[in-house]
Amino acid sequence: MLDKATNTTDVETLMAEIGRKARAAAKPLAIATTEVKNAALLAMADAIEANAATILAANAEDMRRAEEADLSPALKDRLKLDESRLVGVAKGIREVAALADPVGDVIAAWDRPNGLEIERVRTPLGVIGVIYESRPNVTADAGALCLKAGNAVILRGGSDSIASTRAIHACLVEGLNSAELPAEAIQVVPVTDRAAVGEMLKGLGGNVDVIVPRGGKSLVARVQTEARVPVFAHLEGLCHVYVDKSADPEMARRLIVNSKMRRTGICGAAETLLLDTALDRDLKRALVTDLMAAGCEVRGDAGVQALAADVKPAQEADWSTEYLDAIISAREVDGIDGAIAHIDRYSSNHTEAVIAEDPAVVEKFFNEIDSAILLHNASTQFADGGEFGMGAEIGIATGKMHARGPVGVEQLTSFKYRVRGSGQTRP
């Protein structure tokens, strides 16, 4: 096993071999039947449950190092596994197995006047590189989704989750072996050296077809800057919730606390609260004090500071900060137009929510805001592929090319055209 001290030449050699093995595994995966892929997935889920004690022990090792490194509470929450979360990991893999197989799906079909029959059909992308931080569950989610879509995958998890990642990966390989699929279909980069990421971004000699980064702003920025292959980008989750004057008061109070505080370290957590200036003042005060009572620090503009004594003054940087912590920025805006103006200026185009009963406000919000996910009267914490019925996701793509929003099995495919003729020649 190589470690961080390995020299650059060794890392290049290692990564090149991983790339070659992934490309070799991609071909049999692309033509594997749905039954075989599902058998592998179900065996993976069984293996995770059977090896729960081993995985949790590995995670405890990661958590111990996280404590020594004094990682933030948000990062430690992302890193931590317990019995309940591990049950969720296995459940997510089984949900992927239950999804319709996208490979071979006919997206569109039409006939030409000359008698040619044309079909657009889903095909695997090939080899996918996934670079992620902290979350060991991504190992299982990404491995399962890529397999279902007929792709080989190279997983490069963060150094802080290396023990958990390896333990989960061993279960994935067990599932592949049981279904007689190539073990190299799902590979984990066995080194924490950052040079390995650089090699992936170069494309491993043409053996990587697309990169999916999932992590902090600095990681994604590096990937977007250095990648020589296409990227499904997820920059950051700077999510907004706008509460209109027409909002149902009790609903608004429930949704705001859930959007921010259910899990503060996920990309769908609300980071900015926008309050209509015409909203009832007592309701505005309740929304702010509810958050503080739940343990959230509120940083507000002058109007929000006037609602409660403990609100801290917001700085300009707060409006563009993804806290991933129990902190939220809040300001008053002049109705839906003010909310849209603020979101247009500061949003990362991930997820935005409107709480309103006025259909005209909702329609304007949906029509004029160009983020990947828009919600009406629902918590931003639903910005998740599993909650969309996709079984799981690799991440939320905030770009506009190919994949946007939750990246699930369909987004991990491309397409080809099948044209059937009966002897036609072109004049």
Secondary structure, 3 states (H helix, E strand, C coil): CCCCCCCHHHHHHHHHHHHHHHHHHHHHHHCCCHHHHHHHHHHHHHHHHHCHHHHHHHHHHHHHHHHHCCCCHHHHHHHCCCHHHHHHHHHHHHHHHHCCCCCCCEEEEEECCCCCEEEEEEEECCEEEEEECCCCHHHHHHHHHHHHCCCEEEEECCHHHHHHHHHHHHHHHHHHHHCCCCHHHEEECCCCCCHHHHHHHHCCCCCCCEEEEECCHHHHHHHHHHCCCCECCCCCCCEEEEECCCCCHHHHHHHHHHHHHCCCCCCCCEEEEEEECCCCHHHHHHHHHHHHHCCCEEEECHHHHCCCCCCEECCHHHHHCCCCCCEEEEEEECHHHHHHHHHHHHCCCCEEEEECCCHHHHHHHHHHCCCCEEEECCCHHHCCCCCCCCCCCCCEECCCCCCCEECCCHHHEEEEEEEECCCCCCC
